[in-house]
Amino acid sequence: MPTPLPGPGAPLMGPPDRDEVVHITRGLKTAMQPATGLTELQGQVLDAITASMTGYQLDLDELEPIGPVEFAAGLAGRDLRFRTEMVQLMDLGHMILETPELAVADRIIEFAAELSLPTDSLQKARALATGSAQLVAADIDRATYITELDLSGFTPLRSAADNVRAWSATTVEPELAGRWRALGELDAGTLGRAVHDFYEARGFNVPGEPGSAPPLLAQHDWVHVLADYGSRLEAEIEVFAFMARASDNPEAFALLGMAITLFHTGLLPEAAGFFEADRGNLAAAGMPERLADAFRRGALCNGSIDFIALDYFSLADRPIDEVRRELGITPKSEKAVAAGSRGPFEPGGISASQLEAGRRLAEARGRAYDAHGAL
């Protein structure tokens, strides 16, 4: 029988001690590993997340397997959110396998069921394991998380159908484009001006213009600036990991799944009407540490924040540091910076193709090119 959730007022709160961390890590390792054992990347990611999120460094080779029933019993005092996050980490471990395995997907579903958690969200990983990548891509575009977001603060779109279009299709809308271009008139040091500079340096079209990112997807560009992540593909993984952990909504984790299956395994050829697949980015040197730190920073944000649905225009004229303090966005760890995490306005925070696009845009508009520190 599944381990029930604790009653009201009864959940065990606070960070886990070392014994619980060992218990949790045993479960994560058991659930995510294929028959041949943890892959090198799985081990690196699990190591990095354990150290970043708990402060404990464990020897994964010494951890014995644990079954779903025993694992769930050990988390009897933990609430729905805590248990959900554990299963999400199992799911992440499965997602980063180059070839998803049905046995691993089904094992994670067993762990979720014993924890008294719904298993619907895990079916995407199972579908990938059966080769249904196109179906998964369509599910991401129509996800409940997207359709139920309140977008009334920053876009004229209202209905769930409009939300899907805003996430998966470019909208040619002069009024929206004008609103984004006006960010360039704000004072230096404000959030909105920084986002304008982010776009200008990369030659990006603003939402509402032909060839731009879909309006809802463009929301995550504000996070690049706020959370100090560059715009190379490995930084996209950081951004979506940060957003996934900042929200209590378990469906927000699907956005990280999208990023992993686009920018690491390449199993999704495209998604969100804009992104295209590019393999291997999570395997780059230092990326497990950068991913883990993005999780840590998202978890430390003030309350539950759906960063993709914030009304950023209401914050645009405020100093960036002030907005960061209000939202609880902490600095990157020294380990993440040493591992190569770069901000959007420092060298290494922009791709070669984006630099070239920025130069072309500057030339077309008759002005000198400014990388805003990214060179």
Secondary structure, DSSP 8 states (H G I E B T S, - for coil): -------TT----S---HHHHHHHHHHHHHHH--TT---HHHHHHHHHHHHHHHS----GGG-----HHHHHHHTTT--HHHHHHHHHHHHHHHHTSSS--HHHHHHHHHHHHHTT---GGGHHHHHHHTT-HHHHHHHHHT-HHHHT---TTT-S--SHHHHHHHHHS----HHHHHHHHGGGGS-TTBHHHHHHHHHHHHT---TTSTT---HHHHHHHHHHHHTT--SSHHHHHHHHHHHHHH-S-GGGHHHHHHHHHHHTS--SSEETTTEE--TTGGGSTTHHHHHHHHHHHHHTSSS---GGG--GGGTTTSBHHHHHHHHT-----HHHHHTT---TTSTTSS-HHHHHHHHHHHHHTTS----TT--
